[in-house]
Amino acid sequence: MNKVSLGNVTYEEGKLPFIGGPCVIESRDHSLKMAESILSITDSLNIPFIFKSSFDKANRSASSSFRGPAIEEGLQILSDVKKELGIPVLTDVHLPHQCKEVGEVVDILQIPAFLCRQTDLLYAAGKTGKVVNIKKGQFLAPDKMKFAADKVLSAGNNNILLTERGSSFGYGLVSDMTSIPIMQKTGYPVIFDATHSAQLPGGDKTTGGNRKIIPTLAKAAVAAGCNGLFMEIHDNPDKAKSDAATQWPLDKLKSLLSIIIKVHEAVK
């Protein structure tokens, strides 16, 4: 497996880094509070931690939904989190022209699942030299992610992560854990996104979900041998401004990660 390093976090055999944070940046104070709280938990469990939050949710179901503070303010907040807490940060990019500016601040540029085949976006993200996390489209077979990774590689960048986040089945999602070893055949680390995999995209103007199945999905993915875990975390999920149905409660994070560690140790 290709070793991917950023700051004090390394994706390699035997490690299980954790990417977590609120779906969208709601404010500077909230981001710092969440990052500090999650870091305290991961430090206590000796888990490498990367903070995640989006400055813009460009793919919201309805035009009236909260999208975030936009790029300038959002990057300043992510920069503050990185500097004040000394941890790597991750955020989404949606357009090729955003990549250079975002890459000057963050450690990982994330390609949203719906955009995983956008050649210009993948190439621009790769050109930054930063780690690029490509989320597998809900519509895409796992073996096809090799071609998405190749687009980043064509920019001279092999710092690539792939993320499984469920597949479309009717108007919902299912998680096929065999996709993890299939994507690992590319040679890149494979992360499992336990919270987006619990979404129920059909229905109202906001995406629904089943938060109760998140622990089951996370444990199954770790048992299947994923190389990292991704979860959106919020201190008050029901009041979250994005993905309220599937963000995991901060006060339940430590107990879940404690179980995850035991599963990982057993598999390792």
C-alpha positions in Angstrom: 0.0 0.0 0.0 1.2 3.5 -0.9 2.2 5.3 2.3 0.5 8.7 2.7 1.8 11.1 5.3 0.6 14.6 6.4 2.0 16.3 9.5 2.0 13.8 12.3 -0.6 11.5 10.6 0.4 8.6 8.4 -1.8 6.2 6.4 0.1 2.9 6.5 -0.5 -0.8 7.4 -1.6 -1.2 11.0 -2.7 2.5 11.5 -6.3 3.7 11.6 -6.4 7.6 11.4 -9.7 9.3 12.1 -11.1 12.1 10.0 -13.9 14.0 11.8 -15.7 17.3 12.4 -18.9 19.1 11.6 -20.3 18.7 8.1 -20.1 22.4 7.4 -18.3 25.3 9.1 -21.0 27.0 11.2 -18.7 29.6 12.9 -15.1 30.0 14.0 -16.0 29.4 17.7 -17.9 26.2 16.9 -15.1 24.9 14.7 -12.5 25.5 17.3 -14.6 24.0 20.0 -15.4 20.9 18.0 -11.8 20.4 16.9 -10.5 20.8 20.4 -13.1 18.4 21.8 -12.5 15.7 19.2 -8.7 16.0 19.6 -9.1 15.5 23.4 -10.9 12.2 22.7 -8.6 10.9 20.0 -5.5 11.9 22.0 -6.9 9.9 25.0 -7.3 6.9 22.7 -4.0 7.4 20.8 -5.8 7.8 17.5 -4.3 10.1 14.8 -6.8 12.9 14.0 -7.6 15.1 11.0 -10.2 17.8 11.4 -12.8 18.0 8.6 -15.3 20.7 7.8 -16.6 22.3 4.6 -16.5 26.0 3.7 -19.2 25.5 1.1 -21.7 22.7 0.7 -22.3 23.2 -3.0 -24.5 20.1 -3.5 -27.3 20.9 -0.9 -30.7 19.4 -1.9 -32.5 22.8 -1.8 -31.2 26.3 -2.8 -32.5 27.7 0.6 -30.2 25.3 2.6 -27.2 26.7 4.5 -24.0 26.3 2.4 -21.3 27.7 4.8 -19.2 30.8 5.1 -17.7 30.6 1.6 -14.0 30.2 0.7 -12.3 33.2 2.2 -13.8 33.1 5.7 -13.9 29.3 5.7 -10.2 29.0 4.9 -9.3 31.5 7.6 -11.2 29.4 10.2 -9.5 26.2 9.0 -6.1 27.9 9.2 -6.9 29.0 12.8 -7.8 25.4 13.7 -4.6 24.1 12.2 -2.4 26.7 13.9 -4.0 26.8 17.3 -4.4 23.0 17.7 -1.5 21.8 15.6 -3.6 19.3 13.6 -4.1 18.6 9.9 -7.3 19.8 8.3 -9.4 18.7 5.4 -12.1 20.4 3.3 -14.0 19.9 0.0 -13.3 21.5 -3.3 -15.9 21.8 -6.0 -14.2 23.7 -8.8 -10.8 23.5 -10.4 -9.9 27.2 -9.7 -10.5 26.7 -5.9 -7.7 24.1 -5.6 -4.6 26.3 -5.5 -6.1 28.6 -2.9 -7.4 25.8 -0.7 -4.1 23.9 -1.1 -2.2 26.8 0.5 -4.1 26.2 3.7 -5.3 22.6 4.1 -3.5 19.3 4.3 -6.1 17.3 2.4 -8.3 18.4 -0.5 -11.4 16.3 -0.7 -13.3 15.5 -3.9 -17.0 15.1 -3.3 -18.6 11.8 -4.4 -20.7 13.4 -7.1 -17.6 15.0 -8.6 -15.3 11.9 -8.5 -15.1 11.7 -12.4 -14.5 15.4 -13.0 -11.1 15.3 -14.8 -10.2 19.0 -14.5 -11.0 19.1 -10.8 -9.0 15.9 -10.0 -6.0 17.2 -12.0 -6.1 20.7 -10.4 -6.3 19.0 -6.9 -3.4 16.8 -7.8 -1.3 19.8 -9.0 -1.3 21.3 -5.5 0.9 18.4 -4.3 -1.3 18.0 -1.2 -3.1 14.8 -0.2 -6.2 14.3 -2.3 -9.1 12.3 -0.9 -11.5 11.0 -3.6 -14.9 9.9 -2.4 -16.4 7.1 -4.5 -19.5 8.2 -6.3 -22.7 6.5 -5.1 -23.1 5.5 -8.8 -19.7 4.0 -9.4 -18.3 0.5 -9.1 -15.4 0.3 -6.7 -12.9 -1.0 -9.4 -13.5 2.2 -11.4 -11.9 4.3 -8.7 -8.6 3.4 -10.2 -9.3 5.8 -13.1 -10.2 8.6 -10.7 -6.9 8.1 -8.9 -5.0 8.0 -12.2 -6.2 11.5 -13.0 -4.6 12.8 -9.8 -1.5 10.8 -10.5 -1.3 12.3 -14.0 -0.6 15.6 -12.2 2.5 14.1 -10.6 0.9 13.4 -7.2 0.6 10.0 -5.7 -0.6 11.3 -2.3 -4.1 9.8 -2.8 -6.8 8.4 -0.5 -10.0 6.7 -1.6 -13.2 6.8 0.4 -16.2 4.4 0.3 -19.4 6.1 1.3 -22.2 3.8 0.2 -23.8 3.0 -3.2 -27.2 4.0 -4.6 -29.9 1.3 -4.3 -33.3 2.6 -5.4 -33.7 5.9 -3.5 -31.4 4.9 -0.6 -27.9 3.7 0.0 -26.3 0.3 0.8 -22.7 -0.3 1.9 -20.9 -3.2 0.3 -17.8 -3.9 2.4 -16.2 -5.9 -0.4 -15.6 -2.5 -2.1 -12.9 -1.9 0.5 -10.5 -4.7 -0.6 -11.4 -4.0 -4.2 -10.4 -0.3 -4.0 -7.3 -1.3 -2.0 -6.1 -3.2 -5.1 -5.3 0.3 -6.5 -2.5 0.5 -3.9 -3.9 3.5 -2.2 -5.3 3.6 1.4 -9.1 3.2 1.6 -11.2 5.1 4.1 -14.7 4.4 5.2 -17.2 7.2 5.6 -19.6 5.9 8.2 -21.9 8.9 8.4 -22.7 9.6 4.8 -23.2 5.9 4.3 -26.2 6.2 6.6 -27.9 8.8 4.5 -31.4 8.4 3.0 -31.2 10.8 0.0 -34.8 10.5 -1.2 -37.7 12.4 0.2 -37.9 16.0 1.6 -35.8 19.0 0.7 -33.1 17.9 3.1 -31.3 14.6 3.0 -32.5 12.1 5.7 -30.6 9.3 7.3 -30.5 6.6 10.0 -28.0 7.6 12.6 -28.5 4.3 14.6 -26.8 2.2 11.9 -23.5 4.3 12.0 -21.8 2.1 14.7 -22.7 -1.1 12.8 -21.3 0.3 9.5 -18.1 1.6 11.1 -17.4 -1.7 12.9 -18.1 -3.7 9.7 -15.7 -1.5 7.7 -12.9 -1.7 10.2 -13.4 -5.5 10.3 -13.2 -5.5 6.5 -9.8 -3.9 6.8 -10.3 -0.2 5.9 -7.2 2.0 6.4 -9.0 4.9 8.1 -12.4 6.1 9.3 -14.4 9.2 8.4 -17.3 10.5 10.5 -19.1 13.8 10.7 -19.3 14.9 14.3 -21.5 17.5 16.0 -22.2 18.5 19.6 -25.9 19.0 18.8 -26.7 17.0 15.6 -30.4 17.7 15.5 -29.6 21.4 15.3 -26.7 21.0 12.8 -27.0 23.3 9.7 -26.2 20.4 7.3 -26.6 16.6 7.4 -28.5 16.8 10.8 -29.8 13.3 10.4 -26.4 11.6 10.1 -23.9 13.5 12.1 -22.6 11.5 15.1 -23.1 13.0 18.6 -19.9 14.3 20.2 -20.9 12.9 23.6 -21.0 9.4 22.1 -17.8 9.5 20.1 -15.4 8.2 22.7 -17.4 5.1 23.5 -17.8 4.3 19.8 -14.1 4.8 19.0 -13.2 2.7 22.0 -15.1 -0.2 20.4 -13.7 0.5 17.0 -10.1 0.3 18.4 -10.9 -3.2 19.8 -12.2 -4.3 16.4 -9.1 -2.9 14.6 -6.8 -4.6 17.1 -8.5 -7.9 16.6 -8.3 -7.7 12.8 -4.7 -6.4 12.8 
